[in-house]
Amino acid sequence: MPRIIFPQTPESVLTEQAAKIFGSPKDRLDFYRREIQYETTILANRTDAYLTAQSFLVIAFVSCMSNLNPEWGKLFTLVVPAFLALLGVLSSLNAWPGIRAAYDIIDHWHFKQSELLRSEPVMGLSYDESPLFCETESSHKGYRKALLFSVRTPWLFMVFWMLLGAFAFYIQVDNPGS
């Protein structure tokens, strides 16, 4: 049996290989659902780590802006918050590819799951009749809405940091005598 699948590989060989790997459509569905759960956990962990880092940056930014030291406070509140805002933008740009990759992988496994449920009519019917599962759960629209927070967060924080950095700079430049 060939280990590399080519476009001209007979369907019977592909079906035979799939049967050996999974055994039944239920096994395949369980595999897809485990992969979705695993990738969702990875996405949640990446989002949590990103939000934690952003929280610390916001705290540091606010602390820097409240510096009232008469000797070096003006220069400090001009330079350090700008660097923290830049760090916030750079960390957002750095976090985006990992979050987007996890989202794309989850999208892939949801697609495979929905195709399995469509291609196996008996499996699809039992899936839909079970009170634990419904069409919303396996539709594109349902899970994509659930993942929007993680996907949008880096972009929202990047805009937030740009606005906050510009505002901090404006405050310092607009009030030169204070």
LINLINVEN-V513967 format. One record per run of one state. SS is the DSSP state (@ for helix, = for strand, . for the rest). FROM is the first residue (numbers start at 0). TO is the last residue. If there is no record, write none. Layout:
ss=SS from=FROM to=TO
ss=SS from=FROM to=TO
//
This chain:
ss=. from=0 to=9
ss=@ from=10 to=21
ss=. from=22 to=23
ss=@ from=24 to=64
ss=. from=65 to=71
ss=@ from=72 to=118
ss=. from=119 to=119
ss=@ from=120 to=128
ss=. from=129 to=133
ss=@ from=134 to=137
ss=. from=138 to=138
ss=@ from=139 to=173
ss=. from=174 to=177
//
